[in-house]
Amino acid sequence: MDIDRYLAAKKEDLTRKTSVVRNFNVFDLSYVPEQPLLREEAKAIIDAIMRYDHTGIPNNLLIHGARGSGKTVMLRYLARALQGKIAAEILYVSCRQHNTSFKILAHLVGIPPRGLAHSEMQRRFEELHPGRCVVVLDEIDLMSSKDPRYEILYFLSRNPRNYSTVMLSNNHRFMSLLDESARSSLQAESILFRKYNAGEVCEILHQRVADGLRQSPAPGIIEEIAALTTSRTESDIRVAIKGLYYTVTEPHFSIGQSFERAQRDVCIDVTNDLNDHTLLVLKAVGERQKENVRDVYQAYAVSCRQRGEKPYSYSHFYTTLGYLQSLNLILMVATKVHRAIAKRAELLIDERVLDAVVKHRFG
């Protein structure tokens, strides 16, 4: 078969297999539904924003929870839903894409992140946003280690215009990474997005089906995906949505095959998103799985020195292990050694995935 015939055959095959799909956007992990699932956690966020809009007194929030617990979707929905209904502006920034304070400000004022002093960037932001303003910093735990003081938080929390800051983090210990003065300035209220239960996963998947498919999958499929999601991924809704996508578009796959492929896709995405130091910590876990945490730290420190990098302190390293566990990439296990209790970390992802990401990042 020549290339043209192969292309034609592939196009015909895709058209046939995906004919049930009316709107592919519902399988995009950045898709924001018209009416997302309303959770108790969302009510606390709405209350805080409305209170700030009414009083002008900042309500700074740290919204944390495992990946796939709905944090980003809810904040993006609220930014859209509240537009024109409150006086305060709501600005959204992905710290994955804009990973330093300077880049965040450049994005918010709409200019390239070069050529201006940091103070000038701050002045322009104040001119553009003189009134009440809520700045949402999504995935703030992905900010670069080149910005260790999180200058954007100082600027927002100490500004006389009383800006309000909403931070989204997968790491529940994020505030402990800040120095005391930053924590004191923010006085952030902590809101935990709990894991979805199986019923909630089903509800979300049924909503995606209604929004994007011409017909529902066979009875029991959504319930089976929901059960796998809650039992194997700590209720990561992204895996559930991708599992539904493969179930619909690859009808020859079993539910198990669709779910495993979805899980692998999300695992690769999560690992690729780690900053260099966190990836090196994960690499050290893979190398020293049967050894205690202090041995893992030594392996991580060696990797850093080989690359001319200064390693994290042990306390910061230990916090990073907790973060990796929240991403379902490792599992912290307590073991008894003689009369003492020792901690070790086990890798939960395919070592081949980790090796591929490390090789791509560091060569």
C-alpha positions, 0 to 999 in steps of 0.5 A: 500500500502506498502512502496516499492509500494508507492515508485514505484508509486511515481517514476512513477508519477514524471517521467510522470509529468516531462517528458517535462523537458530536463534539471532541472538545469534551475529551479535552482536559481543559474543557470547562462544562456549562454547568460543572459539578457543584461541590461544597468546596466551590461554595467556600471559594464563591463566598470568599470572592463575593465577600472580597467584592463586597468589602474590598478586604482581601481574601487570599486562598490556597486551594489544594488537592490531588491532581484531577480533583477539579480545582482548575475547572472550577476556578476557570468556570467561576471566572467565566460565570462571575464576569459582569456579575461582580465589580472585581476583576478575576485574572487567571494565570497558569504557572506552568506556562508562566513560571516566574513572577516576572513572566506572570506580570508580563502575561497579565499586562500583555507584553513580552517578558523582557526589556522592562525592569520588575518595578516597571512591570508592577507599575503597569499592572497597577495602572491596568488594574486600579480597583478590586482584582482577584489573581488566580495562580494555577499550579503555583507549585510549578513555579521555577526554582529561579524564583525562590521568594515568589515575588509575585506573592509579596507584590499582590499581598502587600499592595495598597490596592488590596488585591486578592490572591487565589493559589491552586496547588497539588501540594498541600504543604505549599505554604511551608515552602514560603518564608515566614514573612510571605505566609504572614502577608498572605494569611491564606485560607486553606481549602481542600478539594477532596477526591471524587467518589465513584458516584461523582465520577459517573456524574461527570462522565455522563455529563461529557456524554450528554455534551459530546456524544450522539449516543450513550455507551453500552450500559455499565461502561461508565460505572466500570470506568468510574470504579477503576478510577477510584480504585486505581488512580485516587479518583483522578478525573483526567484518567476517567475522561481519557478512559471514556475517550479511548472506549468511544474512539477505539471500540476494539479496546476492552475497558481495561485496555482503554483505562490502562492507555489513559493512565499511561497518557496522564502519567507521561503528562504529569511526569513531563510537567515536573520541574528539574529538581522534582524530576531528579528526586523522582529519578532517585526514588526509582534508583533507590526503591529498597533503601530508606529515604535518607539514601534516596536523598544522597542519590538525589544530591549526587545527581544535582552535583553532577549537573552543577545544581545545588540540591534542595535541603533535606526538609524541602526534599522530604516535602517534595516526596509528599508532593510526588505522593499526592501526584500518585507517582510514589508511595511512602511506606514505613518499615521497621528496621530493628527497633526503629521505624524507617521511611522508604519510597516506592515508585508507582509508575512504569520505570520505562516512562520515567527513564524516557522523560529523564533522558529527554530532559537531561540527555 
